[in-house]
């Protein structure tokens, strides 16, 4: 099978390159897949028909994510979200896995390296993060709760070296004081009350704005409810 670039397909179909990328990201081009950030499109791929929000097609981003997650669609927005969000979030926390290694783990559930030493926790947390994103998609319309936030932390840190430490409470609020960026955070005995207050305030807002989401994230990170993994859990919720 010969594959063409976005530019070549755009010329062949007489559409913009942006339209071709959108078709691919939406999973509407059979056989198209990403290599890094480059789309590879079968030369015999047919141009998708224009649709006017047909009832049998997903109409929101969440609908598309759920559909592609269920169908295990390769190369769509679900595929890209899993790889980009996982790589960037873990990278912020010091993970040494490359973008290609992250993609390989997601696509094959294996990790192949030669003459390189990998941190086991980096690999485990990457695989766990993929599961966390699935949880977010599945529960996107439910009210945010302490129980769900703790479940995210449990899944993220499960099987890591931290999970084998007696003082590290996986899936539970921290037992020891911690800080972030030199800033003191909530004491362990304060966390439960502060989290309840934060969630009550947030869930009381009938329609969440972008500013509401930013405000929640800042307050969550200042509480820093878990011993570790606060940044990744905060970016997920």
Secondary structure, 3 states (H helix, E strand, C coil): CCEECHHHHHHHHCCCHHHHHHHHHCCCCCCCEEECCEEEEECCCCCCCCCCCCCCCCCCHHHHHHHHHHHCCCCCHHHHHHHHHHHHHHHHCCCCCCHHHHHHHHHHCCCCCCCCCCCHHHHHHHHHHHHHHHHHHHCCCCCCCHHHHHHHHHHHHCCCCHHHCCCCCCCCCCCCCCEECCEECCCHHHHHHHHHHHHHHHHCCCCCCHHHHHHHHHHHHHHCCCCCCHHHHHHHC
